[in-house]
Amino acid sequence: MSAAEATVLDTLARERVLPVVVLDDAGAALPLAAALAAGGLTTAEVTLRTPAALDAIRTLADRTDLLVGAGTVTSAEQVDRVVDAGARFVVSPGFSAAVVDRCRRHGVPAIPGVATPTEIQMALDAGVSVVKFFPAEQLGGLPMLTALAAPFPGLRFVPTGGIGAATLRGWLDHPAVLAVGGTWMVAAGLLRAGRWDDVTTLTAAAVAAGREENR
């Protein structure tokens, strides 16, 4: 693992909460970054679910106080595009050896999605040490994560999918969890309406939960 990759994972481990952002308008990227920063976070994952995503990543990557990654990356060609736009880590909904290999060539960490022991073993064979457990709640929640983590000591998870403020602490308490990904503090309705104060309030509450867990 390169020093740059280690820095990214160390940041995720420190912040413990990763906002998963879907932006319809790249013009909302800067006010979103300001709202997240005001709430105490310096990381964000922008998903490739809208045409505005790459422009939003470029805009956010220009901020020296924000670590921006790309999510919903499903091909090696997309890895090239998001890294060129400034993404410093790549998150995928599933495991792709081609995506992991291309990320390694670029020197950025890949966090592939897993849902089964077979996918975890594939990720380990590819040299991955952090995986995304997705969709977390729909796959069985914390009991399922505990069962998956048991045979793979040392592997760290970023559970994402269906997690909200009410269940965040339970996930953060799990020893195999590096960080928790979620949309509740950056919900699409809040972003479309420009409710940046609400984004800040929800982000600050999530950050506080992470800090309380670390005491």
CORNORVEN-V903237 format. One record per helix or strand of 2 or more residues. SS is the DSSP state (hx for helix, st for strand). FROM is the first residue (numbers start at 1). TO is the last residue. If there is no record, write none. Layout:
BEGIN
ss = (SS/SS)
from = (FROM/FROM)
to = (TO/TO)
END
This chain:
BEGIN
ss = (hx/st/hx/st/hx/st/hx/st/hx/st/st/hx/st/hx/st/hx/st/hx/hx/hx)
from = (3/17/26/43/53/67/76/89/97/109/113/117/130/141/156/168/177/184/188/196)
to = (15/21/39/47/61/71/85/91/106/111/114/125/134/150/160/172/182/186/193/213)
END
